[in-house]
């Protein structure tokens, strides 16, 4: 119970990032890029990272590269958005200019 309470207290310090790869997209047979929270469909098996909001973009990208055993310069990360029609689509790529900045500066803000 103590660990659960501590995790809840620290939840605001983290974000959860799910990574959709070419392979996971090719295996997915649903409508969207992947299934996330649809109660009628099983969730797609995606690599999930718990990211400290103060972690730099370069560090996060390096973690993804190490996990997938690929070169960090061989992929690009995108921000996905929930649309009004309940679909999830890529919105904007995360700029490589933000490599040494924390999450609060490398993710675009929504109004």
N, C-alpha and C positions, 0 to 999 in steps of 0.2 A: 504494500500500500504506500509505503514511503517513496519508493521509486516512481510509482504512478503519480503521486502528488508532486514530486520534484519535476517530472516531465511536463505536467500540466502548467506548473509555475514558470517553466523555461520555454514553453511553446512559442511565445511571442518572439523569441530570439532566432527562430528557425523558419525555413520554408521547405516545402517538399517539392522536389523536381522529379518528374517522370520523363524518361528518355525514350523516344520513339526512334528506332533505327530502321534502315531500309529493310532489314530482315524481319523485324516485328511487324512492319507495315505490310510486307508481302504475305506474311502468315495470317494477317487479320482478314476476316471475311465479312466484316460488318460494313456499315455505311460510312462511318467516320474514319479518321486516321487510326484510331484505337478505341476500345471501350473503357471508359473510366468509371463512372458512377451509375450506369444504367442498371436499374434493378431487374430488368427483363433479360439482360445479357450478362454472361460472365465477363469479368474484367480481363482485359488483355494483360498478359504477363510482361510487364515492363520493368526495366531497371529503375529503381527508385532511390533517390539520394535525399538525405536530410542535410540541408545546407544551412550553415550558420550565416545569418544575414550580414555579418561583418567579413565573411570570406570573400576574397577577391575573385573576379571573373576568371583570371588566369589559373588560380588554384583550383577552382571548381572544374574548369575545362580539363586541367591536368588529371584530376581524379577520374573524370569520365573516360579520358584516353587510357589511363592505366587499367580501369575496370574492363574496357572493351579491347584492350591490347592493340591500340591503333595510334597513329601519329596525331598529336593535338592539332596540327595544321591541316589535317585531311577532312575535317568536318566543321560544320557551322551550326550554331545553336540558334533557335528561333523562339520567340515568345508566341504562345498559343492563346487564342481568345475564345471565350464562350460567346456565341452569337445568339441573337434573339430567337432564332428558329431551333435552338437547342443543339446546334452542331458546334464542333470545336475545329478551328482552322488556324493555320499559321498566320501571324500578323506581320511582324517585322523581325529581321535577323538581329541578333545582338551584335553590336559593333565591336570589332577587335580593338578599336581605339580605347575601350574601357578595360583593358586587360588588368590593370593594377588598381581598379576601383572596386568598392564593395557593392553588394546587391542593390542598395538604395540608389546608386547612381547608374548602374548598367542596365537595369530593367526600366522600360519606359513607364511613366506614370499615366494612369487613367483618370480622367476627370469625372 
